[in-house]
Amino acid sequence: MEKKKYYITTPIYYPSANFHIGHCYTTVIADAIARFKKLQGYDVFFLTGSDEHGLKIQKKAEDAGVTPKEYVDKIISDAKDLWKQLDIEYDKFIRTTDDYHVETVQKIFKKLYDQGDIYKGEYKGLYCTPCESFWTESQLVDGKCPDCGREVNMVSEEAYFFRLSKYQDRLVDYIESHPEFIQPVSRKNEMINNFIKPGLEDLCVSRTTFDWGIPVTFDSKHVVYVWIDALSNYISALGYLSEDDSLFKKFWPADLHIVGKEIVRFHTIIWPALLMALDLPLPKQIFGHGWLVINGGKISKSLGNYRDPREYIKEYGVDAIRYYLLREVPFGSDGTFSEDLLVTRYNTDLANTVGNLVNRTLSMLNKYFDGVIENSPIETDYDRDLISLVISTKDKVENYMDNLQIPEALDAIFEIFRRCNKYIDETTPWVLAKEEDKEPLKNVLYNLLESIRIGAILLKPFLMNTSKEILRQLNTDMTDYETISEFGQLEVSKKINDFKPIFMRIEKKDEQE
Ligand code: MSP
C-alpha cells in the first residue's frame, strides 16, 4: 500500500542576527510533528531554510566589509550547526539564494506578469534617504525615521504590484468554508475581520532602491521584494516549474505551515492569493503559534536577555531543551522562557518522574533477578489499571498530535511514567521480595519494564536520546511503533544492559547558595 504523504514547513529564517531560543521553538515543534508522522508510517517531507535577501542584509554585509553572500553563508552554516545540535531532522534546507529558487521565483514573477496579475505602477511612501528605507506614517517616531531619527520625505518610485485586491472575495469564501485552514481559530477571526474585510490593497512586489534580491528578468533595475521571494520557497523547494517537479507533484499541497503569529497575515492572505493566481491548490493548514518571551518581554539581542541556545544545550542537554520547548507552552499561546522554569521542569519531570523510575526499576531487577527479565502474568486490579492506561496512551497521543496539542501529547506519555511510580507504591516490590513465591514480584517488575518500554517508544519523536537510552538499557529489540498496541511484547529471559540514571537532578543556583 502506498504510504500517506505529509508535507510540513517552518518559516524560512532571516539570517540577520544570531538565532535565539524563539527560533528554536518553531523548529523543534515542526521537527517533533514531522518525526511523529514518520513514526506513524507517513512519507514525510520536512522543509526549513533561510530568507536571505533584502536591504537589511545588504547593509549588514556592507558594515562587515563582506559581500552579502559571504555574510549570509557564515550565519547559515552556524544555523545548520544549531539545528544539528538540537537534533532537527529536516529533509531539505532551502536558501533563497539557491539557484533553483532564484529561477523559480523569476518564472513565477514572469508568469504572473504575463497573465496580468502583476502590473507596473508607482509606489508612494515616506522615504529616509540615508537609510534607504520606506516607512509608513505609523512607523515613524515623532514624525522622523525610526532607525536614524532623521527627516523623511514623501517620494514615489516605479514598482511592480500584485493584484491582491482581486482575490479578496475568493479568500474570504475559502477561509470561511475551510475552518481548519487557519488555526488557532482566534487568528482566523483576526485575519478576516481586521485585515481582509476592511479591504485588501494591491501589494508592492519589486524594489529599485537596493539590489540584493532576485532580479526581475524583464526589467533589470527591479528586484523581487520580500514576499513573492520568501513564500515561494514552499514550492520551489519541491521543484515547482523546474525540470524535475516530481517532489512537487508528490507533496503539494502542504499539510502544515507552522509560523509565528506575526507572519500569519502573510501566510493566510498573500500566500493563498498567490497560489490562486498560479492556479495551485492551497496548503491544508496554517498554524500561528505564540511567542516565547523572557521576563514578559521580547527576546532581544540588544537587551542582552538571552544566551546562545547552544549554551543551554551544553548545560542541560538537548532533550531537556526540547522537552521545555515542547511541554511548557500551550501551542498557540505566548509562553515564558526562563532557566529557572527549565530547571524545575527538568527536575520534576525528567529527573524525578522518568529518570528515577527507570533507575529504580532496573536496580530492583538487578537486585532480585540478577538483571534478567521474567514474567508471570497474574492479573491484579493494580495490574489491570496500569495496563489499560498504558495501552490507551497511543490513541490519546495520536489524537492530541492530530490536533497539534503537543504539550498535551507529551503529558499523556508522562502519565505512563507517573502511573508506574504510583504502581510501585501500590505493589511495594521490596515487600514482595521477602516472600518465598517470587511470581508476584516477577509480574510487577515485568509490568513496569513493559510500561517503560512503551513510554520510551512514544517518546521517540520528542526526546530521541532519552528514548534511545531507555531502550538500550532495557536491551530490547521490540522498539518499533507497531509493537506498542499490545501489552506484553518485551522479551523475557533476557538480561538488561548496564545502566545509570538518565537525568541527574540539578541543584538550583539559589539552592546552592
Ligand atoms: N523570513 C520571515 C519568514 C518568511 S516565511 C516565508 C521571518 N523570519 S524570522 O527569522 O524573523 O522569523 C522566523 C520565525 O521565528 C517566525 O515564525 C517567528 O515567529 C519565529 N520567532 C522569532 N522569534 C520568536 C520568539 N521569540 N518566539 C517564538 N517564535 C519566534 O519572519
Boltz pocket constraint, residues with backbone or C-beta under 6 A from the ligand:
constraints:
  - pocket:
      binder: B
      contacts: [[A, 10], [A, 11], [A, 12], [A, 13], [A, 14], [A, 15], [A, 21], [A, 22], [A, 23], [A, 25], [A, 26], [A, 51], [A, 230], [A, 231], [A, 233], [A, 258], [A, 259], [A, 260], [A, 261], [A, 262], [A, 263], [A, 289], [A, 290], [A, 291], [A, 292], [A, 293], [A, 299]]
      max_distance: 6.0
